[in-house]
Amino acid sequence: MPVPVSFPTSLALWPLLACLLLTGCGMFKDSREASPDESQGAIASDAPAGSGPDAFALEVSAPDDTIREHLERHMELQRFRKLPDLQAGELSRLLGSADANARDLLATLGYFSPEITIALRENPAPAKDEPPRTVQVSVTPGPRTHIASAQIELAGAEAPELARRQAQIQRGWGLPSGAPFTQRDWDDSKSQALRQLQTRRYPTARIESSRADVDADRAEADLHVRYAPGPAYRFGELLVQGSERYDPEGARRIARLPTGEDYSETRLLDAQQRLASSGYYDAVFLSLDPDAPDPQNAAVIAQVRDAPLQKLVFGVGISTDSGPRLSMDHIHNRLPWLGWRAVSKASIDRKKKLLSTEWTGLPHENGWRWFTGAQLQREDTGSYEVDSARLRAGRTKNGDHIDRSYFLQYDDAKSRGDEAPPSSSAISANYGWTGRYFNNNTAPTRGWGLGAEIGVGTTLRPERDPFVRTLLRWQSFIGLGRVDLGENVRRNSRLALRAEGGAVLAREGADIPATLMFLTGGDTTVRGYGYRQIGARLDGGQLYGGRYMAVGSVEYQRPIELRGNRTDFESAVFIDAGAVADKPGDLQARVGVGAGLRWRSPVGPLQADVAYGLHSKQVRLHLRLGYTF
């Protein structure tokens, strides 16, 4: 798919700003103290710089590289190492406190009974840039402390709801019995459990007390933490602040905040994202009113900044399917008299020239909204160039997982070329349904999606013939277990399964518009073949859209063991197959096989594949940015 680079003429950077704000949305901050690792790291980073050789060198000897690197990085001696004028008396004072400092640092790693030797060695004839002294720290860490027990308590857990939440936190506790103790893991486990409480029903939850009882002789730690959940919250009304141009009632309908239901951070973020992606606002931030007098009816404050009434966006892009692309979008957020939002577009690439406009009204109380649209297009379709026009009008509703729409559609298509099929037009009534149950709709790794379309209509010319058009799409991600990438980093491998099928049912001689027929092949369908280069063959070997289509794909995705980028890159191997024909019995699969690379980039998943078409006998590169279903 093309990768656009946009040049706004007004404040057209609202999508980027909205995404940045989305990443910062939160109701109540976690107010834990910094761990010793973090505080020591901050001190070390502020070390004053001096001129000339360092005052001393620090050498740490330990049986474990993790221990050695931890002490070398965080010991307070590092603050003074670069002071060339450090006096011997001051260094002696520092060495006096270095033992306690080293023991505190080792305790954060779970070593509470170490043997530490600190010695100062003079360098009688140092080189020009060599320190005159060396501080040697030798460590025998002793046994590492492990968790003996972890007791989690919630104030008020005698209530059934809180008792269930306490049991959930206990089951998901990050430091189970037998795990090695570290201060960082202890802090992270407490914070993770607190977040579990704060994200649903109890946004003001806090840590009431916590204690780690360490028995150094037995190298065991007993953990205890008690949480104060605070009152349970329910969503109240949405209060819009900062908007002067657009109707606050429209914002409430777009946000679809579940007023009266239990507080959920996920539901709050979903409402924020709907507002941010609506196009009416450059910035959106939703927060629960912390001063709400009634937690069971807590107002949600939406702080927004209006987007311009109109804006023009120019874009450039490139795709392995259709080559370079130029585009221009004009957006009008409130059409005169009608009040609808209009998005008009012009684009041109190697395969397609397009002019389109789509007008959408604000949603009603029930979530449904009216829409209408028109487009003119010239596109390479098989062996022909097709000029087409389309008009559409209907209603649509977007839910948390399910999108639905019903509409009337008029299609007109004229094919250009030698022995081109006759021009035709049709009118149809259509219904579309899409369900998305992924863990992430823009970069999924688990879950499934299903989409279905059905249209019933009749051709208008050259003859009237009734027809039915159906299309079914399915995508699923199936986990295959975790891949150990070292250093306690594990990520899931998975199978990505995809299937698509369509049919146009009509009299054999009916002239169906070319835009309603099926072609496949390309980056998102059957890799190893050109864009829409799999279709039905007419007499003379010409390629044309067919009435039946079947596509399937199996892809194995696995994290790459690449040091430094373990969480960002994945490898993939795949096999795709697709077929198009005018009769089900004529379907003959075109198969493509290949391998590729996946990268979770900041702007969405980037996919690069090299595929070989077994029928075309060609190797093709396929690039794709982003994911849609």
WOTA-V186545 format. One record per run of one state. SS is the DSSP state (h for helix, s for strand, l for the rest). FROM is the first residue (numbers start at 1). TO is the last residue. Records with the same first field share a line. If there is no record, write none. Layout:
SS: FROM-TO / FROM-TO
//
This chain:
l: 1-4 / 9-13 / 24-35 / 46-56 / 63-64 / 75-75 / 80-87 / 109-110 / 112-114 / 123-132 / 141-143 / 145-145 / 155-159 / 172-179 / 181-182 / 199-199 / 201-205 / 216-219 / 229-233 / 242-247 / 256-261 / 263-263 / 277-280 / 289-294 / 307-309 / 320-322 / 333-340 / 350-351 / 361-368 / 382-383 / 399-401 / 417-423 / 439-446 / 462-465 / 485-489 / 507-513 / 517-517 / 519-519 / 521-533 / 535-535 / 538-542 / 545-545 / 547-547 / 560-568 / 582-583 / 587-589 / 602-603 / 614-617 / 626-629
s: 5-8 / 57-62 / 111-111 / 115-122 / 133-140 / 144-144 / 146-154 / 180-180 / 200-200 / 206-215 / 220-228 / 234-241 / 262-262 / 264-264 / 281-288 / 298-306 / 310-319 / 323-332 / 341-349 / 352-360 / 369-381 / 384-398 / 402-416 / 424-438 / 447-461 / 466-484 / 490-506 / 518-518 / 520-520 / 534-534 / 536-537 / 543-544 / 546-546 / 548-559 / 569-581 / 590-601 / 604-613 / 618-625
h: 14-23 / 36-45 / 65-74 / 76-79 / 88-108 / 160-171 / 183-198 / 248-255 / 265-276 / 295-297 / 514-516 / 584-586
//
